[in-house]
Amino acid sequence: MTEHRIIQGDCLDVLPTLERESVDLVIADPPYNIGIDYGAGAKADRRDDYDIWCERWIGWCYRALKPTGSLWVISGQEYGAYIDIAIRNAGMTIRNRITWHETFGVYCHNKFGRTSRPIYYATKSPKSFTFNKDAVTVPSARQEKYGDKRAAPGGKIMGDVWEISRVCGTFKERVKGVPTQLPGELVERIVGVSSNPGDVVLDPFAGSGTTLAIAKRMGRSGIGIELNPEYASISEARVLETAS
């Protein structure tokens, strides 16, 4: 039987209370340090110590992960390098730096529009980890486009550029009351490839509850941590409404 809980509080306070090596998968979409208002004003999302802060929460996630566990971090372009360094300093192996192409993005002045985000995929062990190929196997161009008989009939593992639309305000899956939200398709892919039914999925920045809702629907247990009490309530309600 799967269990699901949302803990309201600062992840730096909550993560140390989690049992060591009790989590199979961490999916984190942390604040990007670019001035988004998450309920405490835009200035709260601009930290002079962002690099140190990333080192701390990622280090606690490492402690919570089982030896075979995986960490996925979705980041903005501006400070992604800090995430990259923090993951490696924690002692994890970065297996991929995936580009999430949002298909359309944010118009910018005097620079190219923001249409992609880096996703860092890392494992605690360099050799022993969950990777379910079937969850990320697609037909190859050789198979679909060219009809080449040499193509592997089962398809191939997809590449490291993922084209998935971001969730806009008019989308049916949009949850009101939270400024940012990951698309379900993205989370489903990560949960499917890096965990198994019955595993424990942790989201240190639960937000609208997408990761927890997807984990529940896919037969995983979920732990969410959320600083904003209003978002924590929204997340909890969403998980309760999700059928397992």
Beta strands, then each sheet from edge to edge (+ up, - down):
strand 1: 4-8
strand 2: 23-28
strand 3: 65-74
strand 4: 93-106
strand 5: 114-123
strand 6: 137-138
strand 7: 156-157
strand 8: 161-163
strand 9: 200-203
strand 10: 221-226
sheet 1: 1+ 10+ 9+ 2+ 3+ 5- 4+ 8+
sheet 2: 6+ 7-
end
